[in-house]
């Protein structure tokens, strides 16, 4: 009788059942696209200078990919800067609108006070009612749209 051959433990991986489901991440390298050494030997016999040519092509593709990533990063940075400028302008317009609205409402209140001081209560009531209605329409109309 012969003894059974002991089996080697399987390396950790998705099929080993040892709780490690995710594959080990490999670092990004432009040389991962290179063919295996045996394939390069075949290419070297078939075409003179093939390994150097393949290496040059892989390096050019890597450089092009790096350049595309750099251009995309620059585009995102420019978009972020543009968005920040737009946010600042939006804030300035809102602030100017609030100041203008407060000034206009103060002017209406002063006009109503002037009418009341002169004894004309009916026009003061009309001015105040119109001001309250306008402010209410602006506030609730703006909030409803958002």
Buried (B, 14 or more C-beta within 10 A) or exposed (E): EEEEEEEEEEEEEEEEEEEEEEEEEEEEEBEEEBBEEEEBEEBBEEEEEBBEEBBEEBEEEBEEEEEEEEEEEEEEEEEEEEEEEEEEEEEEEEEEEEEEBEEEBEEBBEBBEEBBEEEBEEBBEEBBEEBEEBBEEEEEEEEEEE
